[in-house]
């Protein structure tokens, strides 16, 4: 290895992104030629940081020294350096400098700036006086090789894997937000133009482009991210978060009706799990470019998931538990030779697991049953240091059956519907719903709708709904809607008509309830050693003042305290924040035929949610 001039504050850098710049940081207490010495992590004027081609065994304040030729995170190169201090050649070059009269002045311990072989020889008294860099002979090959060899830094790599929910996608939500004209103050013509453009990929208002951020996205952003940071020499761990797009979605693409409807396909539950190797590889490559000498000797996983993403998270956990590591080992192959003894599942945080697989090829024709072919949901006792499952107490849609983790793990039932817990609702929206199953009665043509049997049934249902805790006559409209289907007249019969009646609701409802459950999961994760930053005090993550008292009670309940919500609090919570997810609004298929009408959000027949146990299924693990 040939010696190189030491880099210092003010030395020039050639940056391919920003042109000519200079080092703008250095070590204030260690100077070369009167200028602060530069080390790994110090910044350039363009914002890049020194990230590679440093001298790993010459430490200044605990960081590898930078030299002429060191690289930045933008791919730039240091092209300036000291005229008197050479690092990496021999004893003289390693520590010689205008301010290097003794070790303390340079921040180097005696001999610390020299290769280990030279230090050993000095202790044996075999090394002669130091020579000036410009006159020093070339060091022995063995010494040069020792200096050339980078010092390995062995770490435990923490990997947070975040599986988003069905129809939820961080990237598409951001695109959709940019297309919401009402938030951007466009005039009418501009808004119509934008709407035509956005319609090509946004599709319908329930698409991934129309949804807001979920708690999975929020936790992903809070997880420690070392992909853009040089790990300090004395650090024993680093962390990388990995985001997995929600079922039925891909960034920048139309949502998949097949995957959303059945949980199958390239963006289905298993398809999303299969994306882990590529998603992790992209993040790890960023990390490795800045930390080339890091060696991963152990892995610790934190796994989060919402909805079908929670099902994917559970399946992924079972891949980790396989002797050979399954898809997890395949993703880590570039940095870690799988050894189960060196891999640990630390924390699994789930929001309301809904699997809902329908696979006619395997004899499973409905998403509502316990059969979910190919997906391993079972989380045995002891599979992770901690498993937490937050479940929606007020969810009862037929297609949203819950798969429990109890009794083996902690499960906390909380007020709200499915996405009230996992997030994804807009900050404020108008619910326009048919709350009751439309009823039809055949009547003589001309019969007043209010005299029809179907209308009288709707009156009874209306009276019952008006007693619900969420009903506030000042802010909620409940009314009976009727419509007619005239029937063809047959010979000899009087004309008849079907009178159809159902209860219609209209109200404004807010989305901040999920922020309480974000805090509950965040607290439980922090208590079990998950590397999360504090939740920032921003408007987007703030709990409304009127909800603060309820938030305190719900958070205490998650820690084991009994929950008591009084009548006024219940009216506020259920009237303004809990969404009515179960309803009879119909979706039409592309051909708009009777066979392509779907009631995907219909409630169960009993009004109670189907809950399936946490137990092994035959044939698992596969």
C-alpha positions as CSV (number, residue, x, y, z in Angstrom):
1,X,0.0,0.0,0.0
2,X,1.4,3.4,-0.9
3,X,0.9,6.3,1.5
4,X,-1.5,9.1,0.7
5,X,-1.8,12.7,1.8
6,X,-4.2,13.2,4.7
7,X,-7.4,14.9,3.9
8,X,-8.4,18.1,5.8
9,X,-11.1,20.7,6.1
10,X,-11.1,22.8,2.9
11,X,-9.5,20.1,0.7
12,X,-11.0,19.9,-2.8
13,X,-13.6,17.2,-3.8
14,X,-14.7,16.4,-7.3
15,X,-18.3,15.4,-7.1
16,X,-20.1,13.8,-10.2
17,X,-23.4,15.2,-9.0
18,X,-22.5,18.6,-7.8
19,X,-19.2,19.5,-9.6
20,X,-16.3,21.0,-7.6
21,X,-16.8,21.3,-3.9
22,X,-14.7,21.0,-0.7
23,X,-14.6,19.3,2.7
24,X,-16.6,21.4,5.2
25,X,-16.1,19.4,8.3
26,X,-13.0,18.1,10.2
27,X,-11.8,17.1,13.7
28,X,-11.4,20.3,15.7
29,X,-8.9,18.8,18.1
30,X,-6.6,17.1,15.5
31,X,-5.0,19.2,12.8
32,X,-2.6,18.6,9.9
33,X,-0.8,21.7,8.6
34,X,-3.1,23.8,10.8
35,X,-6.3,22.4,9.3
36,X,-8.7,20.0,11.0
37,X,-8.3,16.4,9.9
38,X,-11.1,14.8,7.9
39,X,-12.5,11.3,8.8
40,X,-15.2,8.9,7.7
41,X,-18.6,10.6,7.9
42,X,-17.4,14.2,7.6
43,X,-19.3,16.3,5.1
44,X,-18.6,18.1,1.8
45,X,-20.1,21.4,0.7
46,X,-22.6,19.6,-1.5
47,X,-24.1,17.6,1.4
48,X,-22.4,14.3,0.7
49,X,-20.3,12.5,3.4
50,X,-17.0,10.7,3.3
51,X,-18.1,7.1,3.0
52,X,-15.3,4.8,1.6
53,X,-11.6,4.4,0.7
54,X,-10.6,5.6,4.1
55,X,-7.7,4.2,6.2
56,X,-9.5,1.8,8.6
57,X,-6.6,1.2,11.0
58,X,-5.7,4.9,11.5
59,X,-8.3,6.3,13.8
60,X,-8.8,9.9,14.6
61,X,-11.3,10.3,17.5
62,X,-12.4,6.8,16.8
63,X,-13.1,7.3,13.1
64,X,-11.0,6.1,10.1
65,X,-8.8,8.8,8.6
66,X,-9.6,10.2,5.2
67,X,-7.0,10.7,2.5
68,X,-6.5,11.9,-1.0
69,X,-8.7,9.5,-3.1
70,X,-11.3,8.9,-0.3
71,X,-14.8,8.6,-1.7
72,X,-18.1,10.4,-0.8
73,X,-21.7,9.1,-0.7
74,X,-22.3,10.9,-4.0
75,X,-19.4,9.0,-5.6
76,X,-17.1,12.0,-5.4
77,X,-13.4,11.8,-4.8
78,X,-11.1,13.8,-2.5
79,X,-8.5,15.5,-4.8
80,X,-6.7,17.6,-2.3
81,X,-4.6,16.7,0.8
82,X,-1.7,17.6,3.1
83,X,1.7,18.3,1.7
84,X,3.5,17.0,4.8
85,X,1.3,14.3,6.4
86,X,1.2,10.9,4.6
87,X,-1.1,8.2,6.0
88,X,-0.7,4.5,5.3
89,X,3.0,4.2,4.4
90,X,5.0,3.7,7.5
91,X,5.6,5.0,11.0
92,X,6.8,8.4,9.8
93,X,4.0,8.8,7.3
94,X,1.3,7.6,9.7
95,X,1.8,10.2,12.3
96,X,4.0,12.9,11.0
97,X,2.5,16.4,10.7
98,X,2.9,20.0,11.7
99,X,0.8,19.6,14.7
100,X,1.8,16.0,15.5
101,X,4.5,16.8,18.1
102,X,3.0,14.2,20.5
103,X,0.2,11.6,20.4
104,X,-2.3,13.6,22.4
105,X,-2.1,16.5,20.0
106,X,-3.2,14.4,17.1
107,X,-5.9,12.4,19.0
108,X,-3.9,9.2,18.2
109,X,-2.6,6.8,20.9
110,X,1.1,6.0,20.7
111,X,1.6,3.9,17.6
112,X,-2.2,4.0,16.8
113,X,-1.6,5.4,13.3
114,X,0.7,2.5,12.3
115,X,0.0,-0.9,11.0
116,X,-0.2,-3.6,13.7
117,X,3.0,-5.3,12.4
118,X,5.0,-2.1,12.8
119,X,3.7,-1.6,16.3
120,X,4.7,-5.2,17.2
121,X,8.2,-4.6,15.9
122,X,8.6,-1.4,17.8
123,X,7.7,-3.2,21.0
124,X,10.4,-5.7,20.2
125,X,12.9,-2.8,19.6
126,X,13.5,-3.8,16.0
127,X,12.2,-0.6,14.4
128,X,14.6,2.1,13.7
129,X,14.0,5.9,13.8
130,X,11.1,7.3,11.8
131,X,12.0,8.7,8.5
132,X,10.4,11.6,6.6
133,X,7.7,10.5,4.2
134,X,9.5,11.8,1.1
135,X,12.7,9.9,1.9
136,X,11.3,6.7,3.6
137,X,12.0,3.4,1.9
138,X,9.1,1.3,0.8
139,X,7.9,-0.8,3.8
140,X,8.1,-4.6,3.7
141,X,5.5,-6.4,1.8
142,X,4.1,-8.1,4.9
143,X,3.6,-4.7,6.5
144,X,2.0,-3.2,3.4
145,X,-0.4,-6.1,3.1
146,X,-1.4,-5.7,6.8
147,X,-2.1,-2.0,6.2
148,X,-4.0,-2.7,3.0
149,X,-6.3,-5.3,4.6
150,X,-9.4,-3.5,6.0
151,X,-10.4,-4.1,9.6
152,X,-13.6,-6.0,9.8
153,X,-16.4,-4.6,11.9
154,X,-18.7,-7.3,13.1
155,X,-22.3,-6.3,13.9
156,X,-25.7,-7.6,14.6
157,X,-28.0,-6.4,11.8
158,X,-31.5,-5.4,12.8
159,X,-34.0,-5.7,10.0
160,X,-37.5,-4.2,10.3
161,X,-39.9,-5.6,7.8
162,X,-43.1,-3.7,7.2
163,X,-46.0,-5.4,5.3
164,X,-48.7,-2.9,4.3
165,X,-52.4,-3.8,4.0
166,X,-54.6,-4.7,1.1
167,X,-54.9,-1.6,-1.2
168,X,-52.3,0.3,0.8
169,X,-49.1,1.6,-0.8
170,X,-46.8,4.3,0.5
171,X,-45.8,5.4,-3.0
172,X,-49.2,5.4,-4.6
173,X,-50.7,7.2,-1.6
174,X,-48.2,10.0,-2.2
175,X,-49.0,10.1,-5.9
176,X,-52.8,10.2,-5.2
177,X,-52.3,13.0,-2.6
178,X,-50.6,15.1,-5.3
179,X,-53.6,14.6,-7.5
180,X,-56.3,15.8,-5.1
181,X,-57.2,19.1,-6.6
182,X,-59.1,20.3,-3.5
183,X,-55.8,20.4,-1.6
184,X,-53.9,22.3,-4.2
185,X,-56.1,25.3,-5.0
186,X,-56.5,24.7,-8.7
187,X,-59.2,26.4,-10.7
188,X,-62.0,24.3,-12.2
189,X,-60.4,23.8,-15.7
190,X,-57.1,22.8,-14.1
191,X,-58.7,20.4,-11.7
192,X,-60.6,18.7,-14.5
193,X,-57.5,18.3,-16.5
194,X,-55.6,16.8,-13.6
195,X,-58.6,14.5,-12.9
196,X,-58.4,13.1,-16.4
197,X,-54.7,12.5,-16.1
198,X,-55.0,10.9,-12.6
199,X,-57.9,8.7,-13.6
200,X,-55.6,6.6,-15.7
201,X,-54.0,5.1,-12.6
202,X,-56.1,6.1,-9.7
203,X,-59.1,4.1,-10.8
204,X,-61.7,4.3,-8.0
205,X,-61.8,6.1,-4.7
206,X,-61.0,2.9,-2.8
207,X,-57.7,2.4,-4.7
208,X,-54.2,2.6,-3.3
209,X,-53.9,6.0,-4.8
210,X,-56.9,7.3,-2.8
211,X,-55.9,5.8,0.6
212,X,-53.8,7.7,3.2
213,X,-50.7,6.5,5.0
214,X,-51.2,3.5,7.3
215,X,-49.6,2.8,10.7
216,X,-47.3,0.4,8.9
217,X,-45.9,3.3,6.8
218,X,-45.7,5.5,9.9
219,X,-43.8,2.9,11.9
220,X,-41.5,2.2,8.9
221,X,-40.6,5.9,8.8
222,X,-39.8,5.8,12.6
223,X,-37.6,2.7,12.4
224,X,-33.9,3.3,12.7
225,X,-32.4,3.6,9.3
226,X,-28.6,3.3,8.9
227,X,-28.5,2.8,5.1
228,X,-27.2,6.4,4.7
229,X,-24.9,6.5,7.7
230,X,-21.4,5.4,8.4
231,X,-21.5,3.1,11.4
232,X,-19.2,4.2,14.2
233,X,-16.2,1.9,14.9
234,X,-17.4,1.0,18.4
235,X,-21.0,0.2,17.3
236,X,-22.1,-3.4,17.5
237,X,-25.3,-3.1,15.6
238,X,-27.0,-1.4,12.7
239,X,-30.6,-1.3,11.5
240,X,-32.3,-1.4,8.1
241,X,-36.0,-0.9,7.5
242,X,-37.7,-2.7,4.6
243,X,-41.1,-1.7,3.3
244,X,-43.3,-4.2,1.4
245,X,-46.1,-2.8,-0.7
246,X,-49.6,-3.8,0.2
247,X,-51.5,-6.7,-1.3
248,X,-53.0,-5.8,-4.7
249,X,-50.6,-2.9,-5.3
250,X,-47.4,-2.0,-7.1
251,X,-45.9,1.4,-7.1
252,X,-47.0,3.4,-10.1
253,X,-49.2,0.7,-11.5
254,X,-53.0,0.1,-11.5
255,X,-54.2,-2.0,-8.6
256,X,-54.8,-5.7,-9.2
257,X,-58.4,-6.7,-8.8
258,X,-57.4,-10.4,-8.7
259,X,-54.9,-9.9,-5.8
260,X,-57.3,-7.6,-3.9
261,X,-60.2,-10.0,-4.3
262,X,-58.5,-13.3,-3.7
263,X,-55.2,-12.6,-2.0
264,X,-53.5,-14.5,-4.9
265,X,-51.3,-13.4,-7.8
266,X,-48.0,-11.5,-8.0
267,X,-49.2,-9.0,-5.5
268,X,-51.1,-11.4,-3.3
269,X,-50.1,-12.4,0.2
270,X,-47.4,-14.9,-0.9
271,X,-46.4,-12.7,-3.8
272,X,-45.6,-9.9,-1.3
273,X,-43.5,-12.1,0.9
274,X,-41.6,-13.2,-2.2
275,X,-40.5,-9.5,-2.8
276,X,-38.4,-9.5,0.4
277,X,-35.1,-10.5,-1.2
278,X,-35.2,-7.7,-3.8
279,X,-36.5,-5.1,-1.3
280,X,-33.9,-5.9,1.3
281,X,-31.1,-6.1,-1.3
282,X,-31.7,-2.6,-2.5
283,X,-31.5,-1.2,1.1
284,X,-28.5,-3.4,2.1
285,X,-26.6,-2.3,-1.0
286,X,-27.0,1.3,0.1
287,X,-25.8,0.4,3.6
288,X,-22.8,-1.6,2.3
289,X,-21.5,1.2,0.0
290,X,-21.1,3.4,3.0
291,X,-19.9,0.6,5.3
292,X,-17.7,-1.6,3.2
293,X,-15.9,-3.2,6.1
294,X,-19.0,-4.3,8.1
295,X,-19.5,-8.0,8.5
296,X,-22.9,-9.3,9.6
297,X,-22.5,-12.0,12.2
298,X,-26.1,-12.1,13.6
299,X,-29.6,-11.0,12.5
300,X,-32.5,-9.7,14.6
301,X,-35.9,-9.2,13.0
302,X,-38.7,-6.9,13.9
303,X,-41.8,-7.6,11.8
304,X,-45.0,-5.5,11.4
305,X,-48.1,-6.0,9.3
306,X,-51.7,-4.8,8.8
307,X,-54.7,-6.7,7.4
308,X,-53.5,-9.1,4.7
309,X,-50.1,-7.6,5.4
310,X,-50.4,-9.0,8.9
311,X,-51.0,-12.4,7.3
312,X,-47.9,-11.9,5.1
313,X,-45.9,-10.9,8.2
314,X,-47.0,-14.1,10.0
315,X,-46.0,-16.2,6.9
316,X,-42.7,-14.4,6.7
317,X,-42.0,-15.1,10.4
318,X,-42.6,-18.8,9.6
319,X,-40.1,-18.6,6.8
320,X,-37.5,-17.2,9.3
321,X,-38.3,-20.1,11.6
322,X,-37.5,-22.7,9.0
323,X,-34.2,-24.6,9.5
324,X,-32.9,-23.1,6.3
325,X,-34.4,-19.7,6.6
326,X,-36.7,-20.0,3.6
327,X,-37.2,-16.8,1.6
328,X,-35.6,-14.8,4.4
329,X,-32.3,-16.7,4.0
330,X,-32.5,-16.1,0.2
331,X,-32.8,-12.4,0.8
332,X,-29.9,-12.3,3.2
333,X,-27.5,-14.5,1.1
334,X,-25.4,-11.5,0.0
335,X,-24.4,-10.6,3.6
336,X,-25.1,-13.5,5.8
337,X,-24.6,-17.3,5.7
338,X,-27.8,-18.6,7.4
339,X,-27.3,-20.0,10.8
340,X,-30.6,-20.4,12.8
341,X,-28.7,-19.9,16.1
342,X,-27.6,-16.5,14.9
343,X,-31.1,-15.4,13.9
344,X,-33.7,-14.0,16.3
345,X,-37.3,-12.9,15.9
346,X,-37.4,-10.0,18.4
347,X,-40.9,-8.4,17.9
348,X,-43.9,-9.1,15.8
349,X,-46.5,-6.3,15.8
350,X,-49.8,-7.0,14.0
351,X,-52.8,-4.9,13.2
352,X,-56.0,-6.9,12.7
353,X,-54.9,-10.0,10.7
354,X,-57.3,-10.7,7.8
355,X,-56.1,-13.3,5.3
356,X,-59.2,-13.9,3.1
357,X,-57.6,-16.2,0.6
358,X,-59.9,-17.7,-2.1
359,X,-58.2,-20.3,-4.3
360,X,-60.6,-22.3,-6.5
361,X,-57.6,-24.3,-7.7
362,X,-57.3,-25.8,-4.3
363,X,-61.0,-26.1,-3.6
364,X,-61.3,-22.9,-1.6
365,X,-64.1,-20.8,-3.2
366,X,-64.6,-18.2,-0.5
367,X,-62.4,-15.8,1.3
368,X,-64.5,-16.0,4.5
369,X,-63.5,-19.4,5.8
370,X,-60.6,-20.7,7.8
371,X,-58.9,-22.2,4.8
372,X,-56.0,-20.1,3.4
373,X,-54.1,-22.5,1.2
374,X,-50.3,-21.9,1.1
375,X,-50.2,-19.3,3.9
376,X,-48.8,-20.3,7.2
377,X,-50.4,-18.1,9.9
378,X,-49.6,-20.1,13.0
379,X,-47.4,-18.4,15.5
380,X,-46.4,-20.9,18.1
381,X,-45.5,-20.0,21.7
382,X,-41.9,-18.8,21.9
383,X,-41.6,-18.0,18.1
384,X,-40.5,-14.5,19.0
385,X,-39.4,-12.5,22.0
386,X,-42.8,-10.7,21.8
387,X,-45.9,-10.9,19.6
388,X,-48.6,-8.2,19.9
389,X,-51.9,-8.2,18.0
390,X,-54.2,-5.2,18.0
391,X,-57.7,-6.2,16.8
392,X,-60.7,-4.2,15.8
393,X,-63.6,-4.7,18.2
394,X,-66.2,-3.2,15.9
395,X,-65.3,-4.9,12.7
396,X,-67.9,-7.5,11.5
397,X,-67.7,-7.7,7.7
398,X,-68.3,-11.1,6.3
399,X,-65.1,-11.0,4.2
400,X,-62.9,-9.7,7.1
401,X,-62.6,-12.7,9.3
402,X,-59.9,-12.4,12.0
403,X,-57.2,-15.0,12.6
404,X,-56.3,-14.7,16.3
405,X,-52.8,-15.1,17.9
406,X,-54.4,-16.0,21.3
407,X,-53.9,-17.7,23.6
408,X,-50.2,-18.1,22.9
409,X,-49.6,-14.3,22.5
410,X,-51.0,-10.9,23.6
411,X,-54.1,-9.8,21.8
412,X,-55.7,-6.5,22.6
413,X,-59.3,-5.7,21.3
414,X,-59.8,-2.0,20.8
415,X,-62.7,0.2,19.6
416,X,-63.0,0.7,15.9
417,X,-63.2,-0.9,12.5
418,X,-60.4,-2.6,10.6
419,X,-58.7,0.5,9.2
420,X,-59.4,2.5,12.3
421,X,-56.6,0.4,13.9
422,X,-54.3,-0.1,10.9
423,X,-54.8,3.3,9.3
424,X,-55.4,4.4,5.7
425,X,-58.5,6.5,6.1
426,X,-58.3,10.1,5.0
427,X,-58.1,12.8,7.7
428,X,-61.8,13.6,7.0
429,X,-64.3,12.0,4.7
430,X,-68.0,11.7,4.1
431,X,-69.6,8.3,4.6
432,X,-72.6,7.7,2.2
433,X,-73.7,4.2,3.0
434,X,-76.6,1.8,2.7
435,X,-76.5,0.5,6.3
436,X,-79.1,-2.2,6.0
437,X,-79.7,-5.0,3.5
438,X,-82.0,-3.7,0.8
439,X,-85.4,-5.4,1.2
440,X,-87.9,-5.9,-1.7
441,X,-91.6,-6.5,-1.5
442,X,-93.9,-7.1,-4.5
443,X,-96.7,-4.7,-4.5
444,X,-99.6,-3.8,-6.8
445,X,-98.6,-1.2,-9.3
446,X,-99.3,2.3,-7.9
447,X,-99.0,1.3,-4.2
448,X,-97.5,4.1,-2.2
449,X,-93.9,3.2,-1.2
450,X,-94.6,3.9,2.5
451,X,-97.4,1.4,2.5
452,X,-95.1,-1.4,1.2
453,X,-94.0,-4.2,3.5
454,X,-90.3,-3.4,2.8
455,X,-90.8,0.1,4.0
456,X,-92.4,-1.0,7.3
457,X,-89.4,-3.3,7.9
458,X,-87.0,-0.4,7.2
459,X,-88.9,1.7,9.7
460,X,-88.1,-0.9,12.4
461,X,-84.5,-0.9,11.5
462,X,-84.3,2.8,11.5
463,X,-85.6,3.0,15.0
464,X,-83.0,0.5,16.1
465,X,-80.1,2.4,14.4
466,X,-81.2,5.6,16.0
467,X,-80.4,4.1,19.4
468,X,-76.8,3.3,18.5
469,X,-74.1,5.2,20.3
470,X,-72.7,6.7,17.1
471,X,-76.0,8.3,16.1
472,X,-76.0,12.1,16.5
473,X,-79.1,13.7,14.9
474,X,-77.2,17.0,14.7
475,X,-74.4,15.6,12.5
476,X,-75.7,12.3,11.1
477,X,-78.4,11.8,8.5
478,X,-80.4,8.5,8.7
479,X,-83.2,8.1,6.2
480,X,-85.2,5.4,4.5
481,X,-84.4,5.2,0.8
482,X,-86.9,3.6,-1.6
483,X,-86.8,2.7,-5.2
484,X,-89.0,0.6,-7.6
485,X,-88.4,-2.1,-10.1
486,X,-91.4,-2.3,-12.4
487,X,-92.2,-5.8,-13.5
488,X,-93.3,-6.8,-16.9
489,X,-97.1,-7.2,-17.1
490,X,-98.3,-10.7,-17.9
491,X,-101.6,-11.5,-19.7
492,X,-104.5,-11.5,-17.4
493,X,-102.6,-10.1,-14.4
494,X,-102.6,-6.6,-12.9
495,X,-99.3,-4.8,-13.2
496,X,-96.9,-5.2,-10.2
497,X,-93.8,-3.6,-8.9
498,X,-91.0,-4.4,-6.5
499,X,-90.6,-1.7,-3.8
500,X,-87.0,-1.8,-2.4
501,X,-86.2,0.0,0.9
502,X,-83.0,0.4,2.9
503,X,-81.5,2.8,5.5
504,X,-79.1,5.4,4.1
505,X,-76.5,7.1,6.2
506,X,-74.6,10.3,5.5
507,X,-72.1,11.9,7.9
508,X,-68.6,13.3,8.2
509,X,-66.1,11.1,10.0
510,X,-62.4,11.7,10.9
511,X,-59.4,9.5,10.6
512,X,-57.3,10.3,13.6
513,X,-58.3,7.3,15.7
514,X,-55.6,5.2,14.1
515,X,-53.0,7.7,15.6
516,X,-53.9,6.4,19.1
517,X,-53.3,2.9,18.0
518,X,-50.0,4.0,16.4
519,X,-48.9,5.2,19.8
520,X,-50.1,1.9,21.5
521,X,-48.1,-0.2,19.1
522,X,-45.1,2.2,19.2
523,X,-45.0,2.0,23.1
524,X,-45.3,-1.8,23.1
525,X,-42.5,-2.1,20.5
526,X,-40.2,0.3,22.4
527,X,-40.8,-1.7,25.6
528,X,-39.4,-4.7,23.7
529,X,-36.3,-3.2,22.3
530,X,-37.5,-2.1,18.8
531,X,-35.3,0.6,17.3
532,X,-38.0,3.3,16.8
533,X,-37.6,7.0,17.0
534,X,-40.1,9.1,19.1
535,X,-43.3,10.0,17.3
536,X,-42.7,13.6,16.1
537,X,-44.9,16.4,17.2
538,X,-46.3,17.2,13.8
539,X,-49.8,18.2,12.7
540,X,-50.2,15.1,10.6
541,X,-49.6,12.8,13.6
542,X,-51.3,14.9,16.3
543,X,-54.3,13.6,18.2
544,X,-57.1,16.1,18.3
545,X,-57.7,17.9,21.6
546,X,-61.2,16.5,21.9
547,X,-59.8,12.9,21.7
548,X,-57.0,13.3,24.2
549,X,-59.0,12.0,27.2
550,X,-60.1,8.9,25.3
551,X,-56.6,8.4,24.0
552,X,-55.2,8.3,27.5
553,X,-57.8,5.7,28.5
554,X,-57.1,3.5,25.5
555,X,-53.4,3.7,26.0
556,X,-53.7,2.7,29.6
557,X,-56.0,-0.1,28.7
558,X,-53.4,-1.5,26.3
559,X,-51.0,-1.6,29.4
560,X,-53.5,-3.6,31.4
561,X,-55.8,-1.1,33.0
562,X,-59.6,-1.6,32.7
563,X,-61.4,0.6,30.1
564,X,-64.3,2.7,30.9
565,X,-65.7,5.2,28.4
566,X,-68.7,7.2,29.5
567,X,-71.7,8.0,27.4
568,X,-70.5,11.4,26.2
569,X,-67.1,9.9,25.2
570,X,-68.8,7.0,23.4
571,X,-71.0,9.4,21.4
572,X,-67.9,11.4,20.4
573,X,-65.8,8.3,19.6
574,X,-68.4,6.4,17.6
575,X,-70.1,9.4,16.2
576,X,-67.0,11.1,14.8
577,X,-64.1,8.7,14.6
578,X,-65.2,5.1,14.3
579,X,-65.9,4.2,10.7
580,X,-68.9,2.1,9.7
581,X,-67.1,-0.4,7.6
582,X,-69.9,-2.9,7.2
583,X,-72.5,-1.8,4.7
584,X,-74.5,-2.8,1.6
585,X,-73.0,-0.4,-1.1
586,X,-72.6,-2.5,-4.2
587,X,-69.6,-2.6,-6.5
588,X,-70.2,-3.3,-10.2
589,X,-67.7,-5.3,-12.3
590,X,-66.5,-4.2,-15.7
591,X,-69.3,-5.7,-17.6
592,X,-71.9,-4.2,-15.3
593,X,-73.9,-7.5,-15.3
594,X,-75.8,-9.1,-12.5
595,X,-73.1,-11.6,-12.1
596,X,-70.5,-8.9,-11.6
597,X,-72.2,-7.1,-8.7
598,X,-70.2,-7.5,-5.4
599,X,-71.2,-6.7,-1.8
600,X,-67.6,-6.9,-0.5
601,X,-68.4,-5.0,2.6
602,X,-71.5,-6.8,3.7
603,X,-71.8,-7.7,7.4
604,X,-72.0,-11.2,8.7
605,X,-75.4,-12.6,9.1
606,X,-75.2,-12.5,12.9
607,X,-73.6,-9.1,13.2
608,X,-70.6,-10.7,15.0
609,X,-67.2,-11.1,13.5
610,X,-65.9,-14.5,12.5
611,X,-62.7,-15.3,14.5
612,X,-60.5,-18.2,13.7
613,X,-57.9,-19.7,16.1
614,X,-54.1,-19.6,16.1
615,X,-53.5,-23.2,15.4
616,X,-51.4,-25.3,13.0
617,X,-53.0,-26.3,9.7
618,X,-52.4,-29.7,8.0
619,X,-49.4,-29.7,5.7
620,X,-47.6,-26.8,7.3
621,X,-44.9,-25.6,7.2
622,X,-44.7,-26.1,3.4
